[in-house]
């Protein structure tokens, strides 16, 4: 299992559109065979700070996800809404 | 539910001790009534980068956790092992 924690800072004027697009992204990503879970969280202290926490079966599942239509069309739109650099970290479970 | 993502960068010479202490911290934290889940992950690209992903029922559960003996004794030791500033973010679930 690989866990991804992907952080984005969304400009206030784009938050509504961001939430609409992420809803679609999340529904379609959860339907992928290699996905274990896919959730979106909002920072309690900084409402512009949104973080995806995703679990994938393996790197192959992530590679396939990155090639899907929903990823290649929605993620660039999300990036265009950001106010500062995004950050994504891939993790393996320790305990 | 509140999700905490807490990142620590651990000096190489302290990794063994860090993993021993976190094992204890995780076991005892999972036993707390207000805890939903408590896991530790390691960055695949940077093995010194460890991140706790925790789920708590509410802020009261986090306040109680922060007062437990395992938290007040183990967390300062973990902080003494770090090579750069730690970071913790509290999130609410969006979708």
N, CA and C atoms of all chains as a GROMACS GRO file, in nm:
protein
  570
    1UNK      N    1   0.084  -0.121   0.000
    1UNK     CA    2   0.000   0.000   0.000
    1UNK      C    3   0.088   0.126   0.000
    2UNK      N    4   0.052   0.221  -0.084
    2UNK     CA    5   0.120   0.350  -0.087
    2UNK      C    6   0.019   0.458  -0.051
    3UNK      N    7   0.060   0.547   0.041
    3UNK     CA    8  -0.028   0.658   0.081
    3UNK      C    9   0.026   0.787   0.021
    4UNK      N   10  -0.064   0.866  -0.036
    4UNK     CA   11  -0.025   0.996  -0.089
    4UNK      C   12  -0.093   1.104  -0.006
    5UNK      N   13  -0.015   1.204   0.036
    5UNK     CA   14  -0.070   1.322   0.102
    5UNK      C   15  -0.038   1.440   0.011
    6UNK      N   16  -0.142   1.496  -0.052
    6UNK     CA   17  -0.121   1.600  -0.154
    6UNK      C   18  -0.191   1.729  -0.111
    7UNK      N   19  -0.110   1.831  -0.090
    7UNK     CA   20  -0.161   1.958  -0.037
    7UNK      C   21  -0.173   2.064  -0.146
    8UNK      N   22  -0.284   2.138  -0.141
    8UNK     CA   23  -0.307   2.249  -0.235
    8UNK      C   24  -0.362   2.369  -0.158
    9UNK      N   25  -0.317   2.488  -0.198
    9UNK     CA   26  -0.369   2.612  -0.140
    9UNK      C   27  -0.453   2.680  -0.247
   10UNK      N   28  -0.583   2.691  -0.222
   10UNK     CA   29  -0.678   2.737  -0.324
   10UNK      C   30  -0.722   2.881  -0.298
   11UNK      N   31  -0.711   2.963  -0.402
   11UNK     CA   32  -0.755   3.103  -0.392
   11UNK      C   33  -0.904   3.108  -0.358
   12UNK      N   34  -0.942   3.206  -0.277
   12UNK     CA   35  -1.080   3.212  -0.227
   12UNK      C   36  -1.182   3.216  -0.341
   13UNK      N   37  -1.150   3.290  -0.447
   13UNK     CA   38  -1.247   3.303  -0.558
   13UNK      C   39  -1.265   3.173  -0.638
   14UNK      N   40  -1.181   3.074  -0.613
   14UNK     CA   41  -1.191   2.948  -0.686
   14UNK      C   42  -1.237   2.831  -0.600
   15UNK      N   43  -1.269   2.858  -0.475
   15UNK     CA   44  -1.302   2.747  -0.384
   15UNK      C   45  -1.427   2.670  -0.427
   16UNK      N   46  -1.528   2.740  -0.475
   16UNK     CA   47  -1.652   2.672  -0.513
   16UNK      C   48  -1.627   2.579  -0.632
   17UNK      N   49  -1.557   2.630  -0.731
   17UNK     CA   50  -1.524   2.550  -0.849
   17UNK      C   51  -1.431   2.435  -0.812
   18UNK      N   52  -1.336   2.462  -0.724
   18UNK     CA   53  -1.245   2.357  -0.675
   18UNK      C   54  -1.324   2.241  -0.613
   19UNK      N   55  -1.420   2.275  -0.527
   19UNK     CA   56  -1.497   2.171  -0.458
   19UNK      C   57  -1.584   2.091  -0.555
   20UNK      N   58  -1.634   2.158  -0.657
   20UNK     CA   59  -1.714   2.089  -0.758
   20UNK      C   60  -1.626   1.989  -0.836
   21UNK      N   61  -1.510   2.036  -0.877
   21UNK     CA   62  -1.419   1.949  -0.954
   21UNK      C   63  -1.364   1.834  -0.870
   22UNK      N   64  -1.332   1.862  -0.744
   22UNK     CA   65  -1.275   1.755  -0.660
   22UNK      C   66  -1.380   1.649  -0.631
   23UNK      N   67  -1.506   1.689  -0.623
   23UNK     CA   68  -1.612   1.591  -0.601
   23UNK      C   69  -1.611   1.488  -0.714
   24UNK      N   70  -1.600   1.537  -0.836
   24UNK     CA   71  -1.595   1.449  -0.954
   24UNK      C   72  -1.467   1.364  -0.951
   25UNK      N   73  -1.355   1.429  -0.922
   25UNK     CA   74  -1.226   1.357  -0.917
   25UNK      C   75  -1.229   1.245  -0.814
   26UNK      N   76  -1.287   1.273  -0.699
   26UNK     CA   77  -1.290   1.175  -0.590
   26UNK      C   78  -1.380   1.056  -0.627
   27UNK      N   79  -1.498   1.086  -0.679
   27UNK     CA   80  -1.591   0.977  -0.717
   27UNK      C   81  -1.526   0.884  -0.819
   28UNK      N   82  -1.464   0.942  -0.923
   28UNK     CA   83  -1.405   0.860  -1.030
   28UNK      C   84  -1.279   0.788  -0.984
   29UNK      N   85  -1.201   0.851  -0.897
   29UNK     CA   86  -1.078   0.787  -0.848
   29UNK      C   87  -1.110   0.668  -0.759
   30UNK      N   88  -1.215   0.682  -0.677
   30UNK     CA   89  -1.254   0.572  -0.589
   30UNK      C   90  -1.302   0.450  -0.668
   31UNK      N   91  -1.347   0.474  -0.790
   31UNK     CA   92  -1.394   0.363  -0.875
   31UNK      C   93  -1.280   0.285  -0.938
   32UNK      N   94  -1.158   0.339  -0.934
   32UNK     CA   95  -1.044   0.269  -0.995
   32UNK      C   96  -1.011   0.142  -0.915
   33UNK      N   97  -0.973   0.038  -0.989
   33UNK     CA   98  -0.947  -0.092  -0.925
   33UNK      C   99  -0.834  -0.084  -0.822
   34UNK      N  100  -0.733  -0.002  -0.848
   34UNK     CA  101  -0.617   0.003  -0.759
   34UNK      C  102  -0.630   0.100  -0.644
   35UNK      N  103  -0.745   0.168  -0.634
   35UNK     CA  104  -0.762   0.265  -0.525
   35UNK      C  105  -0.820   0.198  -0.401
   36UNK      N  106  -0.763   0.231  -0.287
   36UNK     CA  107  -0.814   0.180  -0.159
   36UNK      C  108  -0.902   0.286  -0.093
   37UNK      N  109  -0.855   0.410  -0.091
   37UNK     CA  110  -0.936   0.520  -0.037
   37UNK      C  111  -0.888   0.652  -0.094
   38UNK      N  112  -0.976   0.751  -0.091
   38UNK     CA  113  -0.945   0.881  -0.152
   38UNK      C  114  -1.034   0.985  -0.083
   39UNK      N  115  -0.973   1.070  -0.003
   39UNK     CA  116  -1.051   1.168   0.074
   39UNK      C  117  -0.989   1.307   0.062
   40UNK      N  118  -1.074   1.406   0.081
   40UNK     CA  119  -1.027   1.545   0.082
   40UNK      C  120  -1.055   1.608   0.218
   41UNK      N  121  -0.954   1.678   0.270
   41UNK     CA  122  -0.964   1.744   0.400
   41UNK      C  123  -0.932   1.892   0.387
   42UNK      N  124  -0.988   1.971   0.481
   42UNK     CA  125  -0.961   2.115   0.484
   42UNK      C  126  -0.896   2.150   0.617
   43UNK      N  127  -0.789   2.227   0.610
   43UNK     CA  128  -0.716   2.273   0.728
   43UNK      C  129  -0.810   2.358   0.816
   44UNK      N  130  -0.820   2.322   0.943
   44UNK     CA  131  -0.910   2.395   1.034
   44UNK      C  132  -0.860   2.539   1.056
   45UNK      N  133  -0.727   2.558   1.057
   45UNK     CA  134  -0.670   2.691   1.080
   45UNK      C  135  -0.665   2.777   0.954
   46UNK      N  136  -0.649   2.714   0.838
   46UNK     CA  137  -0.634   2.786   0.711
   46UNK      C  138  -0.729   2.727   0.608
   47UNK      N  139  -0.848   2.785   0.592
   47UNK     CA  140  -0.950   2.727   0.503
   47UNK      C  141  -0.909   2.722   0.355
   48UNK      N  142  -0.802   2.790   0.316
   48UNK     CA  143  -0.756   2.783   0.176
   48UNK      C  144  -0.671   2.657   0.152
   49UNK      N  145  -0.637   2.587   0.259
   49UNK     CA  146  -0.544   2.474   0.253
   49UNK      C  147  -0.622   2.341   0.251
   50UNK      N  148  -0.620   2.276   0.137
   50UNK     CA  149  -0.692   2.149   0.116
   50UNK      C  150  -0.591   2.037   0.092
   51UNK      N  151  -0.617   1.922   0.152
   51UNK     CA  152  -0.524   1.810   0.139
   51UNK      C  153  -0.597   1.681   0.103
   52UNK      N  154  -0.551   1.619  -0.003
   52UNK     CA  155  -0.601   1.486  -0.040
   52UNK      C  156  -0.519   1.382   0.035
   53UNK      N  157  -0.586   1.284   0.092
   53UNK     CA  158  -0.517   1.169   0.152
   53UNK      C  159  -0.569   1.046   0.078
   54UNK      N  160  -0.477   0.981   0.008
   54UNK     CA  161  -0.515   0.873  -0.084
   54UNK      C  162  -0.437   0.746  -0.050
   55UNK      N  163  -0.502   0.633  -0.068
   55UNK     CA  164  -0.433   0.505  -0.050
   55UNK      C  165  -0.448   0.424  -0.179
   56UNK      N  166  -0.334   0.373  -0.227
   56UNK     CA  167  -0.329   0.297  -0.351
   56UNK      C  168  -0.262   0.162  -0.327
   57UNK      N  169  -0.303   0.063  -0.405
   57UNK     CA  170  -0.248  -0.072  -0.383
   57UNK      C  171  -0.098  -0.078  -0.408
   58UNK      N  172  -0.050  -0.007  -0.510
   58UNK     CA  173   0.093  -0.010  -0.545
   58UNK      C  174   0.123   0.104  -0.644
   59UNK      N  175   0.251   0.112  -0.685
   59UNK     CA  176   0.292   0.220  -0.776
   59UNK      C  177   0.222   0.208  -0.912
   60UNK      N  178   0.198   0.086  -0.955
   60UNK     CA  179   0.130   0.065  -1.083
   60UNK      C  180  -0.009   0.129  -1.081
   61UNK      N  181  -0.078   0.114  -0.971
   61UNK     CA  182  -0.213   0.174  -0.957
   61UNK      C  183  -0.205   0.327  -0.965
   62UNK      N  184  -0.099   0.384  -0.907
   62UNK     CA  185  -0.080   0.530  -0.913
   62UNK      C  186  -0.049   0.573  -1.056
   63UNK      N  187   0.036   0.496  -1.124
   63UNK     CA  188   0.070   0.528  -1.263
   63UNK      C  189  -0.055   0.526  -1.351
   64UNK      N  190  -0.140   0.425  -1.330
   64UNK     CA  191  -0.265   0.416  -1.407
   64UNK      C  192  -0.357   0.535  -1.374
   65UNK      N  193  -0.366   0.569  -1.245
   65UNK     CA  194  -0.448   0.684  -1.202
   65UNK      C  195  -0.403   0.812  -1.271
   66UNK      N  196  -0.270   0.830  -1.279
   66UNK     CA  197  -0.216   0.953  -1.338
   66UNK      C  198  -0.243   0.964  -1.489
   67UNK      N  199  -0.282   0.853  -1.548
   67UNK     CA  200  -0.314   0.853  -1.692
   67UNK      C  201  -0.463   0.860  -1.721
   68UNK      N  202  -0.548   0.854  -1.618
   68UNK     CA  203  -0.692   0.855  -1.641
   68UNK      C  204  -0.737   0.992  -1.692
   69UNK      N  205  -0.851   0.992  -1.760
   69UNK     CA  206  -0.904   1.118  -1.812
   69UNK      C  207  -0.938   1.214  -1.698
   70UNK      N  208  -0.997   1.161  -1.589
   70UNK     CA  209  -1.034   1.251  -1.478
   70UNK      C  210  -0.912   1.316  -1.415
   71UNK      N  211  -0.801   1.242  -1.407
   71UNK     CA  212  -0.679   1.301  -1.350
   71UNK      C  213  -0.620   1.406  -1.445
   72UNK      N  214  -0.604   1.369  -1.573
   72UNK     CA  215  -0.535   1.459  -1.666
   72UNK      C  216  -0.617   1.582  -1.703
   73UNK      N  217  -0.748   1.577  -1.681
   73UNK     CA  218  -0.829   1.698  -1.711
   73UNK      C  219  -0.854   1.782  -1.585
   74UNK      N  220  -0.878   1.716  -1.471
   74UNK     CA  221  -0.915   1.792  -1.350
   74UNK      C  222  -0.794   1.848  -1.276
   75UNK      N  223  -0.687   1.769  -1.264
   75UNK     CA  224  -0.572   1.816  -1.183
   75UNK      C  225  -0.510   1.946  -1.238
   76UNK      N  226  -0.493   1.960  -1.371
   76UNK     CA  227  -0.440   2.089  -1.420
   76UNK      C  228  -0.531   2.207  -1.384
   77UNK      N  229  -0.663   2.184  -1.384
   77UNK     CA  230  -0.756   2.292  -1.346
   77UNK      C  231  -0.737   2.329  -1.199
   78UNK      N  232  -0.723   2.225  -1.115
   78UNK     CA  233  -0.699   2.250  -0.972
   78UNK      C  234  -0.571   2.332  -0.954
   79UNK      N  235  -0.466   2.295  -1.025
   79UNK     CA  236  -0.337   2.366  -1.012
   79UNK      C  237  -0.352   2.513  -1.051
   80UNK      N  238  -0.442   2.540  -1.146
   80UNK     CA  239  -0.461   2.680  -1.189
   80UNK      C  240  -0.532   2.764  -1.083
   81UNK      N  241  -0.590   2.699  -0.983
   81UNK     CA  242  -0.662   2.768  -0.876
   81UNK      C  243  -0.573   2.799  -0.755
   82UNK      N  244  -0.448   2.751  -0.757
   82UNK     CA  245  -0.367   2.758  -0.635
   82UNK      C  246  -0.300   2.895  -0.615
   83UNK      N  247  -0.281   2.928  -0.488
   83UNK     CA  248  -0.219   3.055  -0.451
   83UNK      C  249  -0.072   3.039  -0.418
   84UNK      N  250  -0.029   2.914  -0.392
   84UNK     CA  251   0.114   2.888  -0.372
   84UNK      C  252   0.144   2.744  -0.414
   85UNK      N  253   0.272   2.706  -0.418
   85UNK     CA  254   0.306   2.573  -0.472
   85UNK      C  255   0.235   2.459  -0.399
   86UNK      N  256   0.191   2.361  -0.476
   86UNK     CA  257   0.133   2.239  -0.419
   86UNK      C  258   0.246   2.148  -0.374
   87UNK      N  259   0.212   2.045  -0.297
   87UNK     CA  260   0.313   1.954  -0.244
   87UNK      C  261   0.250   1.816  -0.232
   88UNK      N  262   0.316   1.714  -0.282
   88UNK     CA  263   0.264   1.578  -0.269
   88UNK      C  264   0.376   1.488  -0.219
   89UNK      N  265   0.345   1.407  -0.118
   89UNK     CA  266   0.444   1.314  -0.062
   89UNK      C  267   0.386   1.173  -0.068
   90UNK      N  268   0.471   1.078  -0.111
   90UNK     CA  269   0.430   0.937  -0.114
   90UNK      C  270   0.492   0.864   0.004
   91UNK      N  271   0.408   0.788   0.074
   91UNK     CA  272   0.453   0.721   0.196
   91UNK      C  273   0.429   0.570   0.191
   92UNK      N  274   0.514   0.498   0.263
   92UNK     CA  275   0.485   0.358   0.296
   92UNK      C  276   0.451   0.351   0.444
   93UNK      N  277   0.370   0.254   0.482
   93UNK     CA  278   0.328   0.243   0.622
   93UNK      C  279   0.439   0.181   0.706
   94UNK      N  280   0.463   0.237   0.823
   94UNK     CA  281   0.562   0.184   0.916
   94UNK      C  282   0.492   0.102   1.023
   95UNK      N  283   0.395   0.164   1.086
   95UNK     CA  284   0.316   0.092   1.188
   95UNK      C  285   0.184   0.163   1.215
   96UNK      N  286  -1.520   1.433   1.340
   96UNK     CA  287  -1.386   1.373   1.332
   96UNK      C  288  -1.282   1.478   1.295
   97UNK      N  289  -1.169   1.475   1.362
   97UNK     CA  290  -1.057   1.562   1.328
   97UNK      C  291  -0.938   1.474   1.289
   98UNK      N  292  -0.875   1.510   1.178
   98UNK     CA  293  -0.758   1.436   1.130
   98UNK      C  294  -0.634   1.520   1.156
   99UNK      N  295  -0.531   1.459   1.210
   99UNK     CA  296  -0.403   1.528   1.230
   99UNK      C  297  -0.298   1.463   1.140
  100UNK      N  298  -0.224   1.548   1.069
  100UNK     CA  299  -0.109   1.501   0.990
  100UNK      C  300   0.013   1.569   1.051
  101UNK      N  301   0.097   1.490   1.117
  101UNK     CA  302   0.210   1.546   1.193
  101UNK      C  303   0.342   1.492   1.138
  102UNK      N  304   0.422   1.583   1.084
  102UNK     CA  305   0.547   1.544   1.016
  102UNK      C  306   0.669   1.570   1.104
  103UNK      N  307   0.761   1.474   1.103
  103UNK     CA  308   0.887   1.489   1.176
  103UNK      C  309   1.001   1.441   1.088
  104UNK      N  310   1.113   1.510   1.096
  104UNK     CA  311   1.235   1.470   1.024
  104UNK      C  312   1.334   1.420   1.130
  105UNK      N  313   1.368   1.291   1.123
  105UNK     CA  314   1.446   1.226   1.229
  105UNK      C  315   1.590   1.203   1.184
  106UNK      N  316   1.683   1.248   1.267
  106UNK     CA  317   1.826   1.226   1.236
  106UNK      C  318   1.854   1.076   1.227
  107UNK      N  319   1.943   1.041   1.135
  107UNK     CA  320   1.969   0.899   1.108
  107UNK      C  321   2.012   0.822   1.234
  108UNK      N  322   2.093   0.885   1.318
  108UNK     CA  323   2.142   0.816   1.438
  108UNK      C  324   2.033   0.792   1.542
  109UNK      N  325   1.917   0.853   1.524
  109UNK     CA  326   1.808   0.835   1.622
  109UNK      C  327   1.691   0.754   1.567
  110UNK      N  328   1.703   0.704   1.445
  110UNK     CA  329   1.587   0.637   1.384
  110UNK      C  330   1.544   0.511   1.461
  111UNK      N  331   1.639   0.433   1.507
  111UNK     CA  332   1.605   0.309   1.579
  111UNK      C  333   1.527   0.342   1.707
  112UNK      N  334   1.578   0.438   1.783
  112UNK     CA  335   1.513   0.479   1.908
  112UNK      C  336   1.377   0.543   1.878
  113UNK      N  337   1.372   0.621   1.773
  113UNK     CA  338   1.246   0.683   1.732
  113UNK      C  339   1.140   0.575   1.706
  114UNK      N  340   1.177   0.471   1.631
  114UNK     CA  341   1.080   0.367   1.596
  114UNK      C  342   1.036   0.288   1.719
  115UNK      N  343   1.127   0.270   1.813
  115UNK     CA  344   1.092   0.201   1.938
  115UNK      C  345   0.990   0.284   2.018
  116UNK      N  346   1.018   0.413   2.030
  116UNK     CA  347   0.929   0.501   2.107
  116UNK      C  348   0.794   0.519   2.039
  117UNK      N  349   0.795   0.531   1.907
  117UNK     CA  350   0.667   0.552   1.838
  117UNK      C  351   0.580   0.427   1.846
  118UNK      N  352   0.642   0.311   1.851
  118UNK     CA  353   0.564   0.187   1.865
  118UNK      C  354   0.482   0.194   1.994
  119UNK      N  355   0.547   0.234   2.102
  119UNK     CA  356   0.479   0.248   2.232
  119UNK      C  357   0.371   0.357   2.224
  120UNK      N  358   0.408   0.471   2.166
  120UNK     CA  359   0.313   0.583   2.154
  120UNK      C  360   0.188   0.542   2.075
  121UNK      N  361   0.209   0.469   1.968
  121UNK     CA  362   0.096   0.429   1.882
  121UNK      C  363   0.005   0.330   1.954
  122UNK      N  364   0.065   0.230   2.019
  122UNK     CA  365  -0.016   0.130   2.090
  122UNK      C  366  -0.102   0.198   2.197
  123UNK      N  367  -0.041   0.285   2.276
  123UNK     CA  368  -0.116   0.349   2.386
  123UNK      C  369  -0.217   0.451   2.335
  124UNK      N  370  -0.184   0.521   2.227
  124UNK     CA  371  -0.278   0.620   2.172
  124UNK      C  372  -0.402   0.552   2.114
  125UNK      N  373  -0.380   0.438   2.050
  125UNK     CA  374  -0.494   0.364   1.991
  125UNK      C  375  -0.590   0.314   2.098
  126UNK      N  376  -0.538   0.297   2.220
  126UNK     CA  377  -0.624   0.249   2.330
  126UNK      C  378  -0.712   0.360   2.388
  127UNK      N  379  -0.682   0.485   2.355
  127UNK     CA  380  -0.763   0.596   2.409
  127UNK      C  381  -0.905   0.592   2.351
  128UNK      N  382  -1.002   0.625   2.435
  128UNK     CA  383  -1.143   0.616   2.395
  128UNK      C  384  -1.173   0.706   2.276
  129UNK      N  385  -1.111   0.823   2.270
  129UNK     CA  386  -1.142   0.920   2.165
  129UNK      C  387  -1.065   0.902   2.036
  130UNK      N  388  -0.977   0.800   2.033
  130UNK     CA  389  -0.898   0.778   1.912
  130UNK      C  390  -0.971   0.686   1.813
  131UNK      N  391  -0.967   0.725   1.687
  131UNK     CA  392  -1.028   0.643   1.582
  131UNK      C  393  -0.919   0.562   1.510
  132UNK      N  394  -0.809   0.629   1.477
  132UNK     CA  395  -0.695   0.558   1.416
  132UNK      C  396  -0.568   0.638   1.439
  133UNK      N  397  -0.454   0.568   1.431
  133UNK     CA  398  -0.325   0.631   1.460
  133UNK      C  399  -0.218   0.549   1.388
  134UNK      N  400  -0.161   0.606   1.283
  134UNK     CA  401  -0.063   0.532   1.203
  134UNK      C  402   0.062   0.618   1.178
  135UNK      N  403   0.172   0.548   1.153
  135UNK     CA  404   0.298   0.616   1.118
  135UNK      C  405   0.341   0.573   0.978
  136UNK      N  406   0.382   0.672   0.899
  136UNK     CA  407   0.427   0.648   0.762
  136UNK      C  408   0.566   0.706   0.742
  137UNK      N  409   0.637   0.648   0.644
  137UNK     CA  410   0.771   0.696   0.609
  137UNK      C  411   0.772   0.739   0.463
  138UNK      N  412   0.825   0.856   0.438
  138UNK     CA  413   0.837   0.912   0.304
  138UNK      C  414   0.924   0.820   0.217
  139UNK      N  415   0.871   0.779   0.102
  139UNK     CA  416   0.945   0.687   0.015
  139UNK      C  417   1.070   0.755  -0.042
  140UNK      N  418   1.063   0.886  -0.068
  140UNK     CA  419   1.177   0.959  -0.124
  140UNK      C  420   1.278   1.002  -0.019
  141UNK      N  421   1.233   1.029   0.102
  141UNK     CA  422   1.321   1.080   0.209
  141UNK      C  423   1.298   0.998   0.337
  142UNK      N  424   1.381   0.895   0.360
  142UNK     CA  425   1.359   0.804   0.473
  142UNK      C  426   1.369   0.871   0.611
  143UNK      N  427   1.419   0.993   0.618
  143UNK     CA  428   1.426   1.062   0.747
  143UNK      C  429   1.292   1.129   0.782
  144UNK      N  430   1.200   1.130   0.686
  144UNK     CA  431   1.073   1.203   0.699
  144UNK      C  432   0.961   1.107   0.738
  145UNK      N  433   0.916   1.119   0.863
  145UNK     CA  434   0.811   1.033   0.917
  145UNK      C  435   0.686   1.116   0.946
  146UNK      N  436   0.570   1.062   0.914
  146UNK     CA  437   0.445   1.135   0.933
  146UNK      C  438   0.340   1.050   1.004
  147UNK      N  439   0.288   1.104   1.112
  147UNK     CA  440   0.176   1.041   1.181
  147UNK      C  441   0.047   1.089   1.114
  148UNK      N  442  -0.044   0.997   1.088
  148UNK     CA  443  -0.178   1.034   1.042
  148UNK      C  444  -0.275   0.978   1.146
  149UNK      N  445  -0.344   1.069   1.212
  149UNK     CA  446  -0.427   1.032   1.328
  149UNK      C  447  -0.570   1.080   1.307
  150UNK      N  448  -0.666   1.003   1.356
  150UNK     CA  449  -0.806   1.045   1.353
  150UNK      C  450  -0.861   1.041   1.495
  151UNK      N  451  -0.924   1.153   1.532
  151UNK     CA  452  -0.980   1.168   1.667
  151UNK      C  453  -1.127   1.206   1.658
  152UNK      N  454  -1.204   1.166   1.759
  152UNK     CA  455  -1.348   1.193   1.755
  152UNK      C  456  -1.379   1.342   1.756
  153UNK      N  457  -1.304   1.418   1.834
  153UNK     CA  458  -1.329   1.563   1.846
  153UNK      C  459  -1.208   1.630   1.915
  154UNK      N  460  -1.218   1.763   1.933
  154UNK     CA  461  -1.107   1.837   1.993
  154UNK      C  462  -1.083   1.794   2.139
  155UNK      N  463  -1.192   1.759   2.208
  155UNK     CA  464  -1.177   1.715   2.348
  155UNK      C  465  -1.088   1.590   2.355
  156UNK      N  466  -1.107   1.499   2.261
  156UNK     CA  467  -1.025   1.377   2.259
  156UNK      C  468  -0.877   1.411   2.236
  157UNK      N  469  -0.852   1.512   2.153
  157UNK     CA  470  -0.712   1.555   2.128
  157UNK      C  471  -0.654   1.620   2.253
  158UNK      N  472  -0.735   1.703   2.319
  158UNK     CA  473  -0.688   1.767   2.443
  158UNK      C  474  -0.652   1.662   2.548
  159UNK      N  475  -0.736   1.560   2.561
  159UNK     CA  476  -0.708   1.452   2.658
  159UNK      C  477  -0.582   1.376   2.618
  160UNK      N  478  -0.566   1.348   2.488
  160UNK     CA  479  -0.447   1.279   2.436
  160UNK      C  480  -0.320   1.358   2.471
  161UNK      N  481  -0.328   1.490   2.454
  161UNK     CA  482  -0.210   1.574   2.479
  161UNK      C  483  -0.169   1.578   2.627
  162UNK      N  484  -0.261   1.534   2.713
  162UNK     CA  485  -0.231   1.531   2.858
  162UNK      C  486  -0.190   1.393   2.907
  163UNK      N  487  -0.196   1.292   2.822
  163UNK     CA  488  -0.162   1.156   2.868
  163UNK      C  489  -0.013   1.145   2.898
  164UNK      N  490   0.020   1.047   2.981
  164UNK     CA  491   0.161   1.026   3.017
  164UNK      C  492   0.242   0.988   2.892
  165UNK      N  493   0.185   0.902   2.807
  165UNK     CA  494   0.262   0.859   2.688
  165UNK      C  495   0.291   0.976   2.595
  166UNK      N  496   0.195   1.070   2.584
  166UNK     CA  497   0.220   1.187   2.499
  166UNK      C  498   0.325   1.279   2.562
  167UNK      N  499   0.306   1.312   2.689
  167UNK     CA  500   0.395   1.412   2.752
  167UNK      C  501   0.537   1.359   2.776
  168UNK      N  502   0.554   1.227   2.777
  168UNK     CA  503   0.690   1.175   2.795
  168UNK      C  504   0.757   1.141   2.661
  169UNK      N  505   0.680   1.085   2.566
  169UNK     CA  506   0.742   1.038   2.441
  169UNK      C  507   0.760   1.152   2.339
  170UNK      N  508   0.661   1.240   2.324
  170UNK     CA  509   0.671   1.343   2.221
  170UNK      C  510   0.793   1.435   2.240
  171UNK      N  511   0.825   1.480   2.362
  171UNK     CA  512   0.948   1.562   2.376
  171UNK      C  513   1.074   1.486   2.335
  172UNK      N  514   1.077   1.354   2.358
  172UNK     CA  515   1.193   1.274   2.315
  172UNK      C  516   1.201   1.271   2.162
  173UNK      N  517   1.085   1.252   2.099
  173UNK     CA  518   1.082   1.252   1.952
  173UNK      C  519   1.133   1.386   1.898
  174UNK      N  520   1.087   1.494   1.959
  174UNK     CA  521   1.129   1.628   1.913
  174UNK      C  522   1.281   1.645   1.924
  175UNK      N  523   1.340   1.581   2.025
  175UNK     CA  524   1.486   1.595   2.043
  175UNK      C  525   1.564   1.519   1.936
  176UNK      N  526   1.496   1.433   1.860
  176UNK     CA  527   1.561   1.354   1.755
  176UNK      C  528   1.553   1.422   1.618
  177UNK      N  529   1.483   1.535   1.608
  177UNK     CA  530   1.454   1.592   1.476
  177UNK      C  531   1.571   1.674   1.420
  178UNK      N  532   1.578   1.674   1.286
  178UNK     CA  533   1.684   1.748   1.217
  178UNK      C  534   1.634   1.883   1.166
  179UNK      N  535   1.501   1.898   1.157
  179UNK     CA  536   1.443   2.028   1.120
  179UNK      C  537   1.306   2.041   1.183
  180UNK      N  538   1.244   2.160   1.176
  180UNK     CA  539   1.118   2.180   1.248
  180UNK      C  540   1.008   2.080   1.209
  181UNK      N  541   0.936   2.035   1.310
  181UNK     CA  542   0.821   1.949   1.287
  181UNK      C  543   0.703   2.035   1.243
  182UNK      N  544   0.598   1.969   1.193
  182UNK     CA  545   0.481   2.041   1.143
  182UNK      C  546   0.359   1.955   1.169
  183UNK      N  547   0.254   2.013   1.226
  183UNK     CA  548   0.130   1.938   1.248
  183UNK      C  549   0.014   2.022   1.199
  184UNK      N  550  -0.074   1.959   1.121
  184UNK     CA  551  -0.192   2.028   1.069
  184UNK      C  552  -0.316   1.950   1.111
  185UNK      N  553  -0.418   2.024   1.158
  185UNK     CA  554  -0.546   1.962   1.195
  185UNK      C  555  -0.646   1.987   1.084
  186UNK      N  556  -0.715   1.881   1.042
  186UNK     CA  557  -0.809   1.891   0.931
  186UNK      C  558  -0.949   1.845   0.970
  187UNK      N  559  -1.047   1.902   0.898
  187UNK     CA  560  -1.183   1.844   0.898
  187UNK      C  561  -1.205   1.781   0.761
  188UNK      N  562  -1.292   1.678   0.756
  188UNK     CA  563  -1.316   1.609   0.629
  188UNK      C  564  -1.410   1.692   0.543
  189UNK      N  565  -1.377   1.700   0.414
  189UNK     CA  566  -1.464   1.770   0.319
  189UNK      C  567  -1.547   1.668   0.242
  190UNK      N  568  -1.479   1.571   0.183
  190UNK     CA  569  -1.548   1.464   0.111
  190UNK      C  570  -1.456   1.344   0.094
   0.00000   0.00000   0.00000
